[in-house]
Amino acid sequence: MQASNPSAAPMTRLDYSLYGLVVLIWGSTWIALRLQLGEVAPEVSVLWRFCAALMFMVPLVLIRKERLVFPLAMHLRFALLGSFLFSSNFIFFYYAGLTTPTGLLAVVFSLASIINLLLGAILARRRPSARLAIGGLIGAIGSGLMFAPQIIGQPFGYTAIQGLIYCLLGTLSFCAGNSVAASVQRSGVSVFSSAVWGMVYGVIGMAIFVAVKGGSFTIEWTLSYWSALIFLALFGSVIAFSSYLTLLGRIGAARASYSTVLYPVIALVLSTLLEGYQWTLPAVLGLGFVLLGNIVVLRNPTQKQ
């Protein structure tokens, strides 16, 4: 049975296992994301990714005999969940990936842990602690340092700044989705039921967006694209999201999102090996600041903010 206050519950072996699984999968999905960028528009790739994810998720929900019939009010929350967590979040990061190394995408995403705490403080109508404010400032400075080589190396740095903005919008969308997901779980809806309906509404929303934009629903028929699609759908969406949303309900959004602190380490190592990402002194310092900012904010997570 879950504690009434998940953020104060001690972590169990299952929690640590879910935590590690999420870090390993999401820390490596950034490279797979890169393989989907090119001929197909980002929103179309995200659309097909979650169509494929539903092909795995729906049979799982039916086998588990999860509840799928809910009142209209709950569907409105599912639609909100889908718009934040299963569509706009990914679309922004896919667009950022067109110009930004995948390791840097993960660095900005690591600020989700700080943003989740800020959202929690706002929703609870409590003033953030000084430690929270300091940690957030350190993390923001770190992200700026990570992007400094890109910004300085281009005329006016427009492309790098645009990528950074997309990353920040994607992270904000993810954090908003966290809040909705936690609210849905508190209403007694299971992780799998909420994920299925969230993906359904996310797919519907993306399909409408593509149609209004006048885009094509065609897909790239290459081994690399389809390999990335299946990996992202099965591991990045079904397994990782189910694990993360379960973790969110068990230990709270603040501690669950702390897993984003470790994504940059895995993502930047892979980006260095596979994309030729070049480390600079500002980049090294920036990564240190991002990690330090998260540690400052989230140390002693059971302590009341």
Backbone torsions as a table, in degrees:
resi	resn	phi	psi	omega
1	MET	NA	137.1	-177.3
2	GLN	-79.4	149.3	176.0
3	ALA	-69.2	152.6	179.7
4	SER	-63.5	-29.6	175.0
5	ASN	-116.3	95.2	-175.1
6	PRO	-57.5	-33.0	-177.1
7	SER	-68.8	-14.4	179.7
8	ALA	-104.2	-3.4	-178.3
9	ALA	-76.8	138.3	177.2
10	PRO	-66.8	143.6	-179.3
11	MET	-76.7	137.3	-180.0
12	THR	-101.5	177.4	177.4
13	ARG	-61.4	-37.6	177.5
14	LEU	-63.2	-42.1	179.3
15	ASP	-60.6	-45.0	179.6
16	TYR	-64.9	-36.3	178.6
17	SER	-66.1	-44.7	177.0
18	LEU	-62.3	-41.3	179.7
19	TYR	-59.6	-49.1	-179.8
20	GLY	-64.1	-38.8	179.7
21	LEU	-63.7	-43.8	179.7
22	VAL	-62.7	-45.0	-179.1
23	VAL	-61.1	-47.2	-177.3
24	LEU	-64.9	-42.9	-177.7
25	ILE	-72.1	-53.4	-176.2
26	TRP	-70.7	-23.5	176.2
27	GLY	-69.9	-21.1	-178.8
28	SER	-105.8	-11.2	-177.6
29	THR	-70.1	-18.8	-178.4
30	TRP	-63.0	-35.6	178.7
31	ILE	-70.1	-41.6	177.6
32	ALA	-62.4	-35.9	177.3
33	LEU	-57.7	-41.7	-179.5
34	ARG	-59.7	-34.4	-178.2
35	LEU	-69.1	-16.5	-179.7
36	GLN	-92.8	-5.0	-176.7
37	LEU	-91.6	134.5	180.0
38	GLY	153.6	-103.9	-175.9
39	GLU	-73.5	-33.9	-175.9
40	VAL	-91.9	134.5	178.5
41	ALA	-61.4	143.4	-178.5
42	PRO	-51.6	-44.5	-177.6
43	GLU	-66.5	-29.1	178.1
44	VAL	-73.5	-40.1	176.6
45	SER	-62.3	-41.7	177.9
46	VAL	-64.6	-40.4	178.1
47	LEU	-57.7	-51.0	-178.7
48	TRP	-69.4	-31.1	177.4
49	ARG	-59.6	-45.4	-177.2
50	PHE	-82.7	-21.3	169.0
51	CYS	-63.7	-43.9	177.7
52	ALA	-66.1	-39.2	179.4
53	ALA	-61.9	-38.7	178.9
54	LEU	-65.3	-30.2	178.0
55	MET	-65.3	-27.0	175.4
56	PHE	-88.5	-39.0	-171.9
57	MET	-74.6	-42.2	-176.4
58	VAL	-60.4	-49.1	176.9
59	PRO	-59.2	-36.3	179.0
60	LEU	-62.6	-43.1	179.7
61	VAL	-66.4	-39.2	179.0
62	LEU	-67.2	-40.2	178.5
63	ILE	-64.0	-39.4	179.8
64	ARG	-77.5	-7.7	-179.3
65	LYS	56.6	43.2	177.9
66	GLU	-75.3	153.3	178.0
67	ARG	-70.6	135.0	179.8
68	LEU	-124.5	-7.1	179.6
69	VAL	-101.5	123.4	-177.3
70	PHE	-139.0	158.3	178.6
71	PRO	-69.0	164.6	-177.0
72	LEU	-57.3	-41.3	-178.3
73	ALA	-57.8	-38.4	179.3
74	MET	-71.2	-33.4	178.3
75	HIS	-66.3	-31.8	175.9
76	LEU	-63.9	-37.2	176.9
77	ARG	-72.2	-36.2	175.3
78	PHE	-61.7	-41.2	179.5
79	ALA	-63.7	-39.1	177.5
80	LEU	-66.0	-41.7	177.2
81	LEU	-60.3	-45.3	179.9
82	GLY	-63.7	-38.8	-177.9
83	SER	-67.8	-35.0	-178.8
84	PHE	-86.9	-50.9	-168.1
85	LEU	-90.9	-27.6	-174.7
86	PHE	-118.3	16.8	176.0
87	SER	-147.7	-76.6	-174.2
88	SER	-59.8	-37.7	176.8
89	ASN	-52.2	-49.5	-176.9
90	PHE	-76.1	-38.8	-179.5
91	ILE	-58.8	-44.1	179.8
92	PHE	-61.9	-43.0	-178.6
93	PHE	-72.0	-32.8	176.2
94	TYR	-65.2	-42.1	177.5
95	TYR	-65.5	-38.9	177.3
96	ALA	-63.2	-35.8	-178.8
97	GLY	-66.5	-15.4	178.0
98	LEU	-66.1	-27.3	-176.1
99	THR	-127.3	-7.3	-171.6
100	THR	-119.3	132.1	176.0
101	PRO	-54.7	141.9	-174.8
102	THR	-60.6	-32.3	178.4
103	GLY	-60.9	-38.6	179.4
104	LEU	-70.7	-31.3	174.8
105	LEU	-59.1	-43.9	-179.0
106	ALA	-67.6	-33.9	179.3
107	VAL	-62.3	-48.4	179.8
108	VAL	-65.3	-39.0	-180.0
109	PHE	-62.6	-25.9	-179.7
110	SER	-64.8	-17.7	176.9
111	LEU	-71.4	-5.7	179.0
112	ALA	-58.5	-34.2	-179.4
113	SER	-62.8	-40.0	179.3
114	ILE	-72.2	-44.2	-178.6
115	ILE	-63.6	-37.5	178.2
116	ASN	-61.8	-39.5	178.1
117	LEU	-67.5	-38.6	177.5
118	LEU	-63.1	-44.7	177.7
119	LEU	-61.2	-41.1	178.3
120	GLY	-60.8	-41.2	178.9
121	ALA	-66.3	-39.2	179.9
122	ILE	-66.9	-46.9	-178.4
123	LEU	-65.7	-32.4	178.9
124	ALA	-84.7	-2.9	179.7
125	ARG	56.8	43.7	175.4
126	ARG	-119.3	142.0	177.3
127	ARG	-70.7	130.3	178.7
128	PRO	-59.2	145.7	179.5
129	SER	-71.3	163.3	178.3
130	ALA	-60.5	-36.5	179.8
131	ARG	-63.6	-38.7	178.6
132	LEU	-65.2	-43.1	-179.5
133	ALA	-65.6	-42.2	-179.8
134	ILE	-65.9	-44.3	179.4
135	GLY	-62.0	-41.1	178.3
136	GLY	-63.6	-40.1	178.9
137	LEU	-65.0	-42.6	178.7
138	ILE	-61.4	-44.7	179.8
139	GLY	-63.4	-40.3	179.3
140	ALA	-64.6	-41.4	177.2
141	ILE	-61.9	-39.8	179.4
142	GLY	-62.2	-43.8	178.6
143	SER	-62.9	-39.3	177.6
144	GLY	-61.9	-41.7	178.5
145	LEU	-65.8	-37.9	179.3
146	MET	-62.3	-35.8	-178.3
147	PHE	-89.9	-10.0	-175.9
148	ALA	-54.2	-46.0	-180.0
149	PRO	-59.2	-37.3	178.9
150	GLN	-69.9	-44.3	-176.7
151	ILE	-65.4	-44.4	-178.4
152	ILE	-69.7	-31.1	-174.1
153	GLY	-81.8	2.2	-178.6
154	GLN	-128.7	151.5	175.9
155	PRO	-58.6	117.5	-179.9
156	PHE	63.7	-7.2	177.3
157	GLY	63.6	26.9	-174.3
158	TYR	-61.0	-47.2	-176.3
159	THR	-63.2	-43.4	180.0
160	ALA	-66.3	-41.7	179.4
161	ILE	-64.6	-40.8	177.4
162	GLN	-60.7	-43.9	177.8
163	GLY	-61.6	-41.0	179.1
164	LEU	-63.2	-42.4	179.7
165	ILE	-62.7	-44.5	177.4
166	TYR	-59.5	-43.0	179.6
167	CYS	-60.9	-44.5	-178.7
168	LEU	-65.3	-40.9	178.4
169	LEU	-64.9	-40.0	177.6
170	GLY	-63.7	-39.3	179.1
171	THR	-67.8	-42.0	177.2
172	LEU	-61.6	-40.2	178.4
173	SER	-63.3	-43.7	178.5
174	PHE	-59.5	-44.8	-178.2
175	CYS	-67.2	-39.0	175.8
176	ALA	-62.4	-39.8	176.8
177	GLY	-63.2	-35.5	175.8
178	ASN	-58.5	-44.9	-178.9
179	SER	-63.2	-42.8	178.8
180	VAL	-65.3	-43.1	-178.9
181	ALA	-61.8	-42.9	179.4
182	ALA	-63.5	-40.1	179.1
183	SER	-64.8	-41.6	179.5
184	VAL	-64.4	-42.1	179.8
185	GLN	-65.8	-37.0	178.2
186	ARG	-64.8	-21.0	177.7
187	SER	-82.4	-0.7	176.9
188	GLY	94.9	7.1	178.6
189	VAL	-85.0	134.5	-177.4
190	SER	-70.9	160.2	178.8
191	VAL	-58.0	-44.5	-175.1
192	PHE	-69.5	-40.8	178.7
193	SER	-64.4	-45.7	-179.2
194	SER	-66.9	-35.9	179.9
195	ALA	-66.8	-42.9	179.6
196	VAL	-60.9	-50.4	-178.3
197	TRP	-68.0	-36.0	176.9
198	GLY	-61.7	-42.8	178.3
199	MET	-65.9	-39.5	178.9
200	VAL	-59.3	-50.0	-179.3
201	TYR	-69.4	-31.3	175.8
202	GLY	-63.9	-42.8	178.7
203	VAL	-64.9	-43.3	179.2
204	ILE	-61.4	-45.2	179.8
205	GLY	-62.1	-42.0	179.5
206	MET	-68.1	-37.2	179.0
207	ALA	-63.5	-41.8	177.6
208	ILE	-64.0	-41.9	-179.7
209	PHE	-61.8	-45.1	-179.9
210	VAL	-64.0	-41.9	-179.1
211	ALA	-65.2	-44.9	179.7
212	VAL	-64.1	-38.3	179.9
213	LYS	-71.3	-16.4	-179.1
214	GLY	80.2	25.1	-178.5
215	GLY	-83.5	173.6	179.3
216	SER	-103.1	142.6	179.8
217	PHE	-90.9	8.9	-178.7
218	THR	-66.4	155.6	-176.7
219	ILE	-123.3	158.0	-178.8
220	GLU	-86.7	122.8	-176.1
221	TRP	-95.4	68.7	176.3
222	THR	-127.4	156.4	-178.9
223	LEU	-62.8	-41.9	-177.7
224	SER	-64.2	-42.2	-178.7
225	TYR	-65.2	-47.2	-178.1
226	TRP	-69.7	-34.0	176.0
227	SER	-62.8	-44.4	178.4
228	ALA	-64.7	-40.7	-179.7
229	LEU	-60.8	-47.6	-178.8
230	ILE	-66.6	-42.3	179.5
231	PHE	-62.6	-46.1	-178.8
232	LEU	-67.3	-37.3	-179.3
233	ALA	-69.9	-50.7	-174.9
234	LEU	-76.8	-52.9	-176.3
235	PHE	-85.2	-50.9	-175.6
236	GLY	-69.6	-31.3	-176.3
237	SER	-103.6	-55.5	-174.9
238	VAL	-72.5	-58.7	-174.7
239	ILE	-70.5	-50.1	-175.6
240	ALA	-68.0	-42.9	-179.7
241	PHE	-67.6	-39.3	177.2
242	SER	-61.9	-42.0	179.0
243	SER	-66.4	-44.1	-177.4
244	TYR	-66.5	-44.9	-179.0
245	LEU	-67.1	-34.1	173.8
246	THR	-63.2	-45.1	179.2
247	LEU	-62.0	-41.5	-179.8
248	LEU	-58.8	-43.5	179.6
249	GLY	-69.7	-28.9	-176.1
250	ARG	-84.5	-38.1	-173.5
251	ILE	-124.4	1.7	177.8
252	GLY	91.9	157.0	-175.7
253	ALA	-64.8	-38.1	-175.9
254	ALA	-61.6	-50.4	-178.5
255	ARG	-74.1	-35.1	178.5
256	ALA	-63.0	-42.9	-178.2
257	SER	-74.0	-10.2	174.7
258	TYR	-61.9	-21.2	177.3
259	SER	-60.9	-24.9	179.7
260	THR	-66.2	-17.7	178.1
261	VAL	-62.1	-33.7	-175.0
262	LEU	-89.2	-14.5	179.4
263	TYR	-56.5	-45.7	-176.6
264	PRO	-59.8	-34.6	-179.1
265	VAL	-61.6	-49.9	179.9
266	ILE	-68.0	-45.3	-176.1
267	ALA	-65.5	-40.3	-178.5
268	LEU	-71.7	-33.6	175.7
269	VAL	-63.8	-46.3	178.8
270	LEU	-65.4	-39.4	179.0
271	SER	-64.2	-36.7	178.4
272	THR	-66.2	-41.7	-177.3
273	LEU	-75.5	-37.5	-170.9
274	LEU	-105.6	-24.0	-177.0
275	GLU	-112.9	-6.3	-178.3
276	GLY	72.7	29.3	178.0
277	TYR	-58.7	129.9	-176.6
278	GLN	-99.5	120.7	178.6
279	TRP	-79.3	138.3	175.2
280	THR	-126.9	167.3	179.0
281	LEU	-59.5	-45.3	176.6
282	PRO	-59.6	-36.3	-179.8
283	ALA	-66.4	-43.4	178.6
284	VAL	-63.0	-46.3	178.7
285	LEU	-62.9	-40.3	-179.4
286	GLY	-62.3	-44.0	177.9
287	LEU	-61.0	-41.2	177.9
288	GLY	-61.1	-41.9	179.5
289	PHE	-65.5	-41.8	179.5
290	VAL	-61.3	-46.5	179.8
291	LEU	-64.7	-42.0	179.9
292	LEU	-63.8	-41.9	179.7
293	GLY	-60.4	-41.1	178.1
294	ASN	-67.6	-39.4	180.0
295	ILE	-65.7	-41.9	178.9
296	VAL	-60.7	-43.9	-178.2
297	VAL	-69.7	-40.3	-167.6
298	LEU	-106.8	6.6	175.5
299	ARG	-65.7	146.8	-175.7
300	ASN	49.0	59.0	-175.5
301	PRO	-61.6	-18.7	179.3
302	THR	-80.4	-10.1	178.7
303	GLN	-72.3	135.1	-177.7
304	LYS	-68.6	130.6	-179.4
305	GLN	-79.2	NA	NA
